[in-house]
Amino acid sequence: HEAEPLGGMRGGWCLLACGPSIQQAKPRPSSAAAIVLDETTLAHLPGYTVLDAITLRLPQVRTFATTGACPGVLLRGADRLIADSNPDVYVDHAHTIDTCPLATLWASDVRRVEIYPLGVAARPGYPAAPHGLILIFMRGSRAQ
């Protein structure tokens, strides 16, 4: 039985139509570039969660309801060998245990979101993640 996507979001890469607020982080050698949602973009999304902002800007990201309280998130295809295909999520350098912060943090409270679909961050200090990485930096935080 296949899970239903939240908000009817479906796949399909959006590279040119995503708007000027998506930037590429400077990648390290052998790492993938990030998709960045900057503070200006996020500030213009009052009433939207970080997950809403991600799916608005990246319609290829699939979200779905799970048996738990946190949403399922697929940056790439699902892993058929491992039940959990969620990306690793960090908030101000702290590794979260699930995807709940994506659905509970307001986009307008966030300074920057970096999405690494291939799971290799351009920043030091983040281990590679097989299902992708999402780095969230809050407004007013000293985390860079």
N, C-alpha and C positions, 0 to 999 in steps of 0.2 A: 504494500500500500504506500503510495508516494505522498509525501507531505505537500500541503498547499502553500504556495508562496504568499507572504504577507503583502497586502496592498496591491496584489496583481502584478508585481514586478516580474518581468521575464528577461531572458538573456538578450544578447546583441551588443557588440562592442560599440562604444561611443567615444571616438577619439577627437573628431573635429567639432561635433555639436555640443560638447560639454561646457564650452564657454571659456573665457580667458582666465578664470580664477583657478583653473587646474594647472599646476606647474609640475615640472619634473625636478626631483631632488638630484643633486649631483651624486651620481653613483660611484661607489668604489669599484675598482676593477673586479670583474666576475660577479657583480651584483646587478639586480634589476632596478630600474628607475622607479621612483615612487610616484603615486598620484597624490597630489597635495590639495587639501581644502584649506585655504588660508582664512585668517581672521575676518577679513572683509566679507568673504562669501558666507561664512558661518554666522556673522552678525546679521545678515539679511534673511535669516531663517528663523525668526522668533516663533516659538510654538512647535518647532521641529526637534526631534532627537538627533543625536549623532548618526544613528542608523538611518533615519529618514534622509539626512543630508547626503550620506554615502549613496543610498539607492537613487536619490534624485539626480545626482551627478554621475553615477556609474550604473546605468540600468542593467549591465551584465551581472552585477552582484545579485545573487539569489538569496532571499530570506524566507524562512518558513517557521511555522509554529512547531514546537517540540513538546514532549510530554512534561518537561520541566518548565520553569518560569522564564528561562532565557531563550531568546530567539536563536534559531539555527541560521548560520551565515555561510554562504559558499562564495569565495572569491574566484575559485576555479571549479572544476568538476568534483563530484563527490568521490570519496575514497571507498571503494566497495569492500576492502579488507578490514578497514577500521571504521567503526560506527560513527565516530566523531570526526567531521571534516571541517570544523570551525577554525578560523584563523586564531592565532595568539593575539591577545589584546593587552596593551600596556597603557596605563594612565600615568602621566608624569613619571615615567621610567619604572613604575611598579607593575609587575606582571599580574594580571587579574586571573581568577580561577575559571572564568566563564565569559560569555558574551553579554551578560546583563548590563554592563556600563554603556554599551552601544545604544540600548533602549531606554536607559534611565537618565543619561546626561543630556542636557539641552545644548543644541548646537550653538546657541548664542552665548553660552558660558565657556566655550572652547576657543582657544587661540589658533590651534592648528591640528589637522588630522593628516597623517601620512599613511597611505595604504600601499603595501608591498605584496601584490598578488603572488609573486614567486617565493615569498618568505625570506628574502635576504635583504636586510636593511642596509641603507647607505650610511647609516650612523653606527659608530662603534658601540658596543655594550648590549646588543640585542642578538641572542642566538638565532640561527636560522630556524624557521618553522615550516614544516612540510605543507601546511594548508594556508600559508600567508601570514602576514603581520599587519596589525593596525595599531599605530602609535597615536595616542591622543595627548595633547598638551593643553592644559587648562589655562584660562585667563588668570593673571595674577600669580601664576606659579613661577618659581625660579628655574624650573626645568627647561632646558633648551632642546 
